[in-house]
Amino acid sequence: MKTTITDITGASIEVTDLDKAIEQCELCKNSPYKMPSGQTVGENHRYMLYQLETIK
């Protein structure tokens, strides 16, 4: 299954393996590192994880 989600900045991300994408977001959802946009990597992964879980 191929689908497209967006990250917290609005960039499109193509997902080809839903389970692997969810696993990656779970691993990174607590990351405190800042992105250039000002949000943390963790905030971004939680945002994407919500979309992925909705699809699943």
mmCIF file of the N, C-alpha and C atoms, coordinates in Angstrom:
data_MODEL
# 
_entry.id   MODEL 
# 
loop_
_atom_site.group_PDB 
_atom_site.id 
_atom_site.type_symbol 
_atom_site.label_atom_id 
_atom_site.label_alt_id 
_atom_site.label_comp_id 
_atom_site.label_asym_id 
_atom_site.label_entity_id 
_atom_site.label_seq_id 
_atom_site.pdbx_PDB_ins_code 
_atom_site.Cartn_x 
_atom_site.Cartn_y 
_atom_site.Cartn_z 
_atom_site.occupancy 
_atom_site.B_iso_or_equiv 
_atom_site.pdbx_formal_charge 
_atom_site.auth_seq_id 
_atom_site.auth_comp_id 
_atom_site.auth_asym_id 
_atom_site.auth_atom_id 
_atom_site.pdbx_PDB_model_num 
ATOM 1   N N  . MET A 1 1  ? 0.836  -1.185 0.000  1.00 0.00 ? 1  MET A N  1 
ATOM 2   C CA . MET A 1 1  ? 0.000  0.000  0.000  1.00 0.00 ? 1  MET A CA 1 
ATOM 3   C C  . MET A 1 1  ? 0.878  1.245  0.000  1.00 0.00 ? 1  MET A C  1 
ATOM 4   N N  . LYS A 1 2  ? 0.605  2.153  -0.881 1.00 0.00 ? 2  LYS A N  1 
ATOM 5   C CA . LYS A 1 2  ? 1.339  3.410  -0.944 1.00 0.00 ? 2  LYS A CA 1 
ATOM 6   C C  . LYS A 1 2  ? 0.360  4.526  -0.621 1.00 0.00 ? 2  LYS A C  1 
ATOM 7   N N  . THR A 1 3  ? 0.760  5.397  0.292  1.00 0.00 ? 3  THR A N  1 
ATOM 8   C CA . THR A 1 3  ? -0.087 6.517  0.677  1.00 0.00 ? 3  THR A CA 1 
ATOM 9   C C  . THR A 1 3  ? 0.796  7.727  0.946  1.00 0.00 ? 3  THR A C  1 
ATOM 10  N N  . THR A 1 4  ? 0.188  8.875  1.041  1.00 0.00 ? 4  THR A N  1 
ATOM 11  C CA . THR A 1 4  ? 0.931  10.110 1.305  1.00 0.00 ? 4  THR A CA 1 
ATOM 12  C C  . THR A 1 4  ? 0.368  10.776 2.549  1.00 0.00 ? 4  THR A C  1 
ATOM 13  N N  . ILE A 1 5  ? 1.279  11.179 3.440  1.00 0.00 ? 5  ILE A N  1 
ATOM 14  C CA . ILE A 1 5  ? 0.914  11.953 4.629  1.00 0.00 ? 5  ILE A CA 1 
ATOM 15  C C  . ILE A 1 5  ? 1.728  13.240 4.589  1.00 0.00 ? 5  ILE A C  1 
ATOM 16  N N  . THR A 1 6  ? 1.491  14.122 5.541  1.00 0.00 ? 6  THR A N  1 
ATOM 17  C CA . THR A 1 6  ? 2.293  15.342 5.642  1.00 0.00 ? 6  THR A CA 1 
ATOM 18  C C  . THR A 1 6  ? 2.984  15.377 6.993  1.00 0.00 ? 6  THR A C  1 
ATOM 19  N N  . ASP A 1 7  ? 4.132  16.038 7.014  1.00 0.00 ? 7  ASP A N  1 
ATOM 20  C CA . ASP A 1 7  ? 4.773  16.242 8.305  1.00 0.00 ? 7  ASP A CA 1 
ATOM 21  C C  . ASP A 1 7  ? 4.245  17.532 8.912  1.00 0.00 ? 7  ASP A C  1 
ATOM 22  N N  . ILE A 1 8  ? 4.757  17.910 10.052 1.00 0.00 ? 8  ILE A N  1 
ATOM 23  C CA . ILE A 1 8  ? 4.231  19.059 10.799 1.00 0.00 ? 8  ILE A CA 1 
ATOM 24  C C  . ILE A 1 8  ? 4.446  20.381 10.054 1.00 0.00 ? 8  ILE A C  1 
ATOM 25  N N  . THR A 1 9  ? 5.386  20.391 9.115  1.00 0.00 ? 9  THR A N  1 
ATOM 26  C CA . THR A 1 9  ? 5.648  21.612 8.342  1.00 0.00 ? 9  THR A CA 1 
ATOM 27  C C  . THR A 1 9  ? 4.818  21.673 7.063  1.00 0.00 ? 9  THR A C  1 
ATOM 28  N N  . GLY A 1 10 ? 4.087  20.595 6.768  1.00 0.00 ? 10 GLY A N  1 
ATOM 29  C CA . GLY A 1 10 ? 3.259  20.560 5.567  1.00 0.00 ? 10 GLY A CA 1 
ATOM 30  C C  . GLY A 1 10 ? 3.895  19.837 4.394  1.00 0.00 ? 10 GLY A C  1 
ATOM 31  N N  . ALA A 1 11 ? 5.112  19.356 4.563  1.00 0.00 ? 11 ALA A N  1 
ATOM 32  C CA . ALA A 1 11 ? 5.790  18.626 3.486  1.00 0.00 ? 11 ALA A CA 1 
ATOM 33  C C  . ALA A 1 11 ? 5.142  17.254 3.294  1.00 0.00 ? 11 ALA A C  1 
ATOM 34  N N  . SER A 1 12 ? 5.002  16.833 2.045  1.00 0.00 ? 12 SER A N  1 
ATOM 35  C CA . SER A 1 12 ? 4.415  15.534 1.734  1.00 0.00 ? 12 SER A CA 1 
ATOM 36  C C  . SER A 1 12 ? 5.438  14.422 1.935  1.00 0.00 ? 12 SER A C  1 
ATOM 37  N N  . ILE A 1 13 ? 4.969  13.302 2.476  1.00 0.00 ? 13 ILE A N  1 
ATOM 38  C CA . ILE A 1 13 ? 5.815  12.136 2.691  1.00 0.00 ? 13 ILE A CA 1 
ATOM 39  C C  . ILE A 1 13 ? 5.081  10.931 2.132  1.00 0.00 ? 13 ILE A C  1 
ATOM 40  N N  . GLU A 1 14 ? 5.737  10.227 1.225  1.00 0.00 ? 14 GLU A N  1 
ATOM 41  C CA . GLU A 1 14 ? 5.154  9.027  0.633  1.00 0.00 ? 14 GLU A CA 1 
ATOM 42  C C  . GLU A 1 14 ? 5.488  7.833  1.521  1.00 0.00 ? 14 GLU A C  1 
ATOM 43  N N  . VAL A 1 15 ? 4.473  7.099  1.917  1.00 0.00 ? 15 VAL A N  1 
ATOM 44  C CA . VAL A 1 15 ? 4.641  5.931  2.787  1.00 0.00 ? 15 VAL A CA 1 
ATOM 45  C C  . VAL A 1 15 ? 4.355  4.681  1.966  1.00 0.00 ? 15 VAL A C  1 
ATOM 46  N N  . THR A 1 16 ? 5.348  3.778  1.911  1.00 0.00 ? 16 THR A N  1 
ATOM 47  C CA . THR A 1 16 ? 5.173  2.534  1.168  1.00 0.00 ? 16 THR A CA 1 
ATOM 48  C C  . THR A 1 16 ? 5.010  1.330  2.086  1.00 0.00 ? 16 THR A C  1 
ATOM 49  N N  . ASP A 1 17 ? 5.449  1.462  3.348  1.00 0.00 ? 17 ASP A N  1 
ATOM 50  C CA . ASP A 1 17 ? 5.317  0.370  4.316  1.00 0.00 ? 17 ASP A CA 1 
ATOM 51  C C  . ASP A 1 17 ? 4.741  0.968  5.600  1.00 0.00 ? 17 ASP A C  1 
ATOM 52  N N  . LEU A 1 18 ? 3.440  0.797  5.778  1.00 0.00 ? 18 LEU A N  1 
ATOM 53  C CA . LEU A 1 18 ? 2.731  1.420  6.898  1.00 0.00 ? 18 LEU A CA 1 
ATOM 54  C C  . LEU A 1 18 ? 3.276  0.971  8.245  1.00 0.00 ? 18 LEU A C  1 
ATOM 55  N N  . ASP A 1 19 ? 3.517  -0.327 8.413  1.00 0.00 ? 19 ASP A N  1 
ATOM 56  C CA . ASP A 1 19 ? 4.010  -0.833 9.694  1.00 0.00 ? 19 ASP A CA 1 
ATOM 57  C C  . ASP A 1 19 ? 5.397  -0.288 10.036 1.00 0.00 ? 19 ASP A C  1 
ATOM 58  N N  . LYS A 1 20 ? 6.278  -0.211 9.056  1.00 0.00 ? 20 LYS A N  1 
ATOM 59  C CA . LYS A 1 20 ? 7.624  0.328  9.290  1.00 0.00 ? 20 LYS A CA 1 
ATOM 60  C C  . LYS A 1 20 ? 7.557  1.822  9.607  1.00 0.00 ? 20 LYS A C  1 
ATOM 61  N N  . ALA A 1 21 ? 6.673  2.538  8.948  1.00 0.00 ? 21 ALA A N  1 
ATOM 62  C CA . ALA A 1 21 ? 6.529  3.971  9.208  1.00 0.00 ? 21 ALA A CA 1 
ATOM 63  C C  . ALA A 1 21 ? 6.027  4.206  10.634 1.00 0.00 ? 21 ALA A C  1 
ATOM 64  N N  . ILE A 1 22 ? 5.065  3.402  11.066 1.00 0.00 ? 22 ILE A N  1 
ATOM 65  C CA . ILE A 1 22 ? 4.550  3.510  12.436 1.00 0.00 ? 22 ILE A CA 1 
ATOM 66  C C  . ILE A 1 22 ? 5.656  3.183  13.434 1.00 0.00 ? 22 ILE A C  1 
ATOM 67  N N  . GLU A 1 23 ? 6.416  2.144  13.162 1.00 0.00 ? 23 GLU A N  1 
ATOM 68  C CA . GLU A 1 23 ? 7.531  1.764  14.032 1.00 0.00 ? 23 GLU A CA 1 
ATOM 69  C C  . GLU A 1 23 ? 8.545  2.901  14.155 1.00 0.00 ? 23 GLU A C  1 
ATOM 70  N N  . GLN A 1 24 ? 8.885  3.527  13.034 1.00 0.00 ? 24 GLN A N  1 
ATOM 71  C CA . GLN A 1 24 ? 9.845  4.633  13.046 1.00 0.00 ? 24 GLN A CA 1 
ATOM 72  C C  . GLN A 1 24 ? 9.311  5.810  13.854 1.00 0.00 ? 24 GLN A C  1 
ATOM 73  N N  . CYS A 1 25 ? 8.036  6.134  13.692 1.00 0.00 ? 25 CYS A N  1 
ATOM 74  C CA . CYS A 1 25 ? 7.444  7.246  14.444 1.00 0.00 ? 25 CYS A CA 1 
ATOM 75  C C  . CYS A 1 25 ? 7.419  6.937  15.939 1.00 0.00 ? 25 CYS A C  1 
ATOM 76  N N  . GLU A 1 26 ? 7.131  5.691  16.294 1.00 0.00 ? 26 GLU A N  1 
ATOM 77  C CA . GLU A 1 26 ? 7.137  5.283  17.705 1.00 0.00 ? 26 GLU A CA 1 
ATOM 78  C C  . GLU A 1 26 ? 8.528  5.474  18.317 1.00 0.00 ? 26 GLU A C  1 
ATOM 79  N N  . LEU A 1 27 ? 9.557  5.128  17.568 1.00 0.00 ? 27 LEU A N  1 
ATOM 80  C CA . LEU A 1 27 ? 10.928 5.250  18.058 1.00 0.00 ? 27 LEU A CA 1 
ATOM 81  C C  . LEU A 1 27 ? 11.360 6.695  18.274 1.00 0.00 ? 27 LEU A C  1 
ATOM 82  N N  . CYS A 1 28 ? 10.827 7.598  17.470 1.00 0.00 ? 28 CYS A N  1 
ATOM 83  C CA . CYS A 1 28 ? 11.294 8.990  17.495 1.00 0.00 ? 28 CYS A CA 1 
ATOM 84  C C  . CYS A 1 28 ? 10.332 9.970  18.163 1.00 0.00 ? 28 CYS A C  1 
ATOM 85  N N  . LYS A 1 29 ? 9.193  9.505  18.649 1.00 0.00 ? 29 LYS A N  1 
ATOM 86  C CA . LYS A 1 29 ? 8.160  10.428 19.122 1.00 0.00 ? 29 LYS A CA 1 
ATOM 87  C C  . LYS A 1 29 ? 8.535  11.221 20.365 1.00 0.00 ? 29 LYS A C  1 
ATOM 88  N N  . ASN A 1 30 ? 9.592  10.840 21.058 1.00 0.00 ? 30 ASN A N  1 
ATOM 89  C CA . ASN A 1 30 ? 10.015 11.579 22.251 1.00 0.00 ? 30 ASN A CA 1 
ATOM 90  C C  . ASN A 1 30 ? 11.311 12.355 22.043 1.00 0.00 ? 30 ASN A C  1 
ATOM 91  N N  . SER A 1 31 ? 11.750 12.470 20.796 1.00 0.00 ? 31 SER A N  1 
ATOM 92  C CA . SER A 1 31 ? 13.004 13.165 20.505 1.00 0.00 ? 31 SER A CA 1 
ATOM 93  C C  . SER A 1 31 ? 12.889 14.659 20.833 1.00 0.00 ? 31 SER A C  1 
ATOM 94  N N  . PRO A 1 32 ? 13.839 15.179 21.616 1.00 0.00 ? 32 PRO A N  1 
ATOM 95  C CA . PRO A 1 32 ? 13.796 16.592 21.997 1.00 0.00 ? 32 PRO A CA 1 
ATOM 96  C C  . PRO A 1 32 ? 14.508 17.517 21.001 1.00 0.00 ? 32 PRO A C  1 
ATOM 97  N N  . TYR A 1 33 ? 15.088 16.968 19.964 1.00 0.00 ? 33 TYR A N  1 
ATOM 98  C CA . TYR A 1 33 ? 15.880 17.778 19.043 1.00 0.00 ? 33 TYR A CA 1 
ATOM 99  C C  . TYR A 1 33 ? 15.005 18.698 18.209 1.00 0.00 ? 33 TYR A C  1 
ATOM 100 N N  . LYS A 1 34 ? 15.458 19.935 18.063 1.00 0.00 ? 34 LYS A N  1 
ATOM 101 C CA . LYS A 1 34 ? 14.704 20.952 17.325 1.00 0.00 ? 34 LYS A CA 1 
ATOM 102 C C  . LYS A 1 34 ? 14.948 20.833 15.825 1.00 0.00 ? 34 LYS A C  1 
ATOM 103 N N  . MET A 1 35 ? 13.888 21.064 15.075 1.00 0.00 ? 35 MET A N  1 
ATOM 104 C CA . MET A 1 35 ? 13.975 21.130 13.618 1.00 0.00 ? 35 MET A CA 1 
ATOM 105 C C  . MET A 1 35 ? 14.094 22.603 13.232 1.00 0.00 ? 35 MET A C  1 
ATOM 106 N N  . PRO A 1 36 ? 14.505 22.914 12.014 1.00 0.00 ? 36 PRO A N  1 
ATOM 107 C CA . PRO A 1 36 ? 14.602 24.317 11.589 1.00 0.00 ? 36 PRO A CA 1 
ATOM 108 C C  . PRO A 1 36 ? 13.279 25.075 11.733 1.00 0.00 ? 36 PRO A C  1 
ATOM 109 N N  . SER A 1 37 ? 12.154 24.364 11.693 1.00 0.00 ? 37 SER A N  1 
ATOM 110 C CA . SER A 1 37 ? 10.840 25.006 11.811 1.00 0.00 ? 37 SER A CA 1 
ATOM 111 C C  . SER A 1 37 ? 10.525 25.458 13.236 1.00 0.00 ? 37 SER A C  1 
ATOM 112 N N  . GLY A 1 38 ? 11.312 24.979 14.210 1.00 0.00 ? 38 GLY A N  1 
ATOM 113 C CA . GLY A 1 38 ? 11.081 25.345 15.610 1.00 0.00 ? 38 GLY A CA 1 
ATOM 114 C C  . GLY A 1 38 ? 10.427 24.243 16.421 1.00 0.00 ? 38 GLY A C  1 
ATOM 115 N N  . GLN A 1 39 ? 9.743  23.315 15.761 1.00 0.00 ? 39 GLN A N  1 
ATOM 116 C CA . GLN A 1 39 ? 9.157  22.179 16.473 1.00 0.00 ? 39 GLN A CA 1 
ATOM 117 C C  . GLN A 1 39 ? 10.252 21.148 16.741 1.00 0.00 ? 39 GLN A C  1 
ATOM 118 N N  . THR A 1 40 ? 9.942  20.230 17.645 1.00 0.00 ? 40 THR A N  1 
ATOM 119 C CA . THR A 1 40 ? 10.903 19.159 17.903 1.00 0.00 ? 40 THR A CA 1 
ATOM 120 C C  . THR A 1 40 ? 10.643 18.000 16.940 1.00 0.00 ? 40 THR A C  1 
ATOM 121 N N  . VAL A 1 41 ? 11.655 17.173 16.786 1.00 0.00 ? 41 VAL A N  1 
ATOM 122 C CA . VAL A 1 41 ? 11.510 15.967 15.966 1.00 0.00 ? 41 VAL A CA 1 
ATOM 123 C C  . VAL A 1 41 ? 10.402 15.098 16.543 1.00 0.00 ? 41 VAL A C  1 
ATOM 124 N N  . GLY A 1 42 ? 10.313 15.042 17.873 1.00 0.00 ? 42 GLY A N  1 
ATOM 125 C CA . GLY A 1 42 ? 9.269  14.253 18.538 1.00 0.00 ? 42 GLY A CA 1 
ATOM 126 C C  . GLY A 1 42 ? 7.868  14.748 18.202 1.00 0.00 ? 42 GLY A C  1 
ATOM 127 N N  . GLU A 1 43 ? 7.675  16.059 18.219 1.00 0.00 ? 43 GLU A N  1 
ATOM 128 C CA . GLU A 1 43 ? 6.363  16.622 17.850 1.00 0.00 ? 43 GLU A CA 1 
ATOM 129 C C  . GLU A 1 43 ? 5.999  16.228 16.425 1.00 0.00 ? 43 GLU A C  1 
ATOM 130 N N  . ASN A 1 44 ? 6.978  16.286 15.541 1.00 0.00 ? 44 ASN A N  1 
ATOM 131 C CA . ASN A 1 44 ? 6.750  15.939 14.148 1.00 0.00 ? 44 ASN A CA 1 
ATOM 132 C C  . ASN A 1 44 ? 6.357  14.471 14.009 1.00 0.00 ? 44 ASN A C  1 
ATOM 133 N N  . HIS A 1 45 ? 7.069  13.589 14.704 1.00 0.00 ? 45 HIS A N  1 
ATOM 134 C CA . HIS A 1 45 ? 6.768  12.161 14.602 1.00 0.00 ? 45 HIS A CA 1 
ATOM 135 C C  . HIS A 1 45 ? 5.428  11.817 15.250 1.00 0.00 ? 45 HIS A C  1 
ATOM 136 N N  . ARG A 1 46 ? 5.063  12.488 16.321 1.00 0.00 ? 46 ARG A N  1 
ATOM 137 C CA . ARG A 1 46 ? 3.733  12.251 16.908 1.00 0.00 ? 46 ARG A CA 1 
ATOM 138 C C  . ARG A 1 46 ? 2.638  12.709 15.948 1.00 0.00 ? 46 ARG A C  1 
ATOM 139 N N  . TYR A 1 47 ? 2.867  13.822 15.261 1.00 0.00 ? 47 TYR A N  1 
ATOM 140 C CA . TYR A 1 47 ? 1.918  14.348 14.273 1.00 0.00 ? 47 TYR A CA 1 
ATOM 141 C C  . TYR A 1 47 ? 1.727  13.336 13.143 1.00 0.00 ? 47 TYR A C  1 
ATOM 142 N N  . MET A 1 48 ? 2.823  12.784 12.648 1.00 0.00 ? 48 MET A N  1 
ATOM 143 C CA . MET A 1 48 ? 2.745  11.804 11.569 1.00 0.00 ? 48 MET A CA 1 
ATOM 144 C C  . MET A 1 48 ? 2.164  10.485 12.062 1.00 0.00 ? 48 MET A C  1 
ATOM 145 N N  . LEU A 1 49 ? 2.501  10.087 13.292 1.00 0.00 ? 49 LEU A N  1 
ATOM 146 C CA . LEU A 1 49 ? 1.994  8.842  13.868 1.00 0.00 ? 49 LEU A CA 1 
ATOM 147 C C  . LEU A 1 49 ? 0.474  8.864  13.956 1.00 0.00 ? 49 LEU A C  1 
ATOM 148 N N  . TYR A 1 50 ? -0.090 9.997  14.325 1.00 0.00 ? 50 TYR A N  1 
ATOM 149 C CA . TYR A 1 50 ? -1.542 10.114 14.395 1.00 0.00 ? 50 TYR A CA 1 
ATOM 150 C C  . TYR A 1 50 ? -2.166 9.836  13.028 1.00 0.00 ? 50 TYR A C  1 
ATOM 151 N N  . GLN A 1 51 ? -1.583 10.409 11.984 1.00 0.00 ? 51 GLN A N  1 
ATOM 152 C CA . GLN A 1 51 ? -2.104 10.181 10.629 1.00 0.00 ? 51 GLN A CA 1 
ATOM 153 C C  . GLN A 1 51 ? -1.986 8.709  10.227 1.00 0.00 ? 51 GLN A C  1 
ATOM 154 N N  . LEU A 1 52 ? -0.842 8.109  10.541 1.00 0.00 ? 52 LEU A N  1 
ATOM 155 C CA . LEU A 1 52 ? -0.608 6.716  10.173 1.00 0.00 ? 52 LEU A CA 1 
ATOM 156 C C  . LEU A 1 52 ? -1.565 5.778  10.895 1.00 0.00 ? 52 LEU A C  1 
ATOM 157 N N  . GLU A 1 53 ? -1.791 6.037  12.178 1.00 0.00 ? 53 GLU A N  1 
ATOM 158 C CA . GLU A 1 53 ? -2.719 5.182  12.946 1.00 0.00 ? 53 GLU A CA 1 
ATOM 159 C C  . GLU A 1 53 ? -4.151 5.340  12.439 1.00 0.00 ? 53 GLU A C  1 
ATOM 160 N N  . THR A 1 54 ? -4.507 6.526  11.978 1.00 0.00 ? 54 THR A N  1 
ATOM 161 C CA . THR A 1 54 ? -5.836 6.746  11.418 1.00 0.00 ? 54 THR A CA 1 
ATOM 162 C C  . THR A 1 54 ? -6.010 5.939  10.129 1.00 0.00 ? 54 THR A C  1 
ATOM 163 N N  . ILE A 1 55 ? -4.975 5.872  9.332  1.00 0.00 ? 55 ILE A N  1 
ATOM 164 C CA . ILE A 1 55 ? -5.012 5.114  8.078  1.00 0.00 ? 55 ILE A CA 1 
ATOM 165 C C  . ILE A 1 55 ? -5.127 3.611  8.358  1.00 0.00 ? 55 ILE A C  1 
ATOM 166 N N  . LYS A 1 56 ? -4.380 3.168  9.352  1.00 0.00 ? 56 LYS A N  1 
ATOM 167 C CA . LYS A 1 56 ? -4.348 1.729  9.669  1.00 0.00 ? 56 LYS A CA 1 
ATOM 168 C C  . LYS A 1 56 ? -5.682 1.290  10.184 1.00 0.00 ? 56 LYS A C  1 
# 
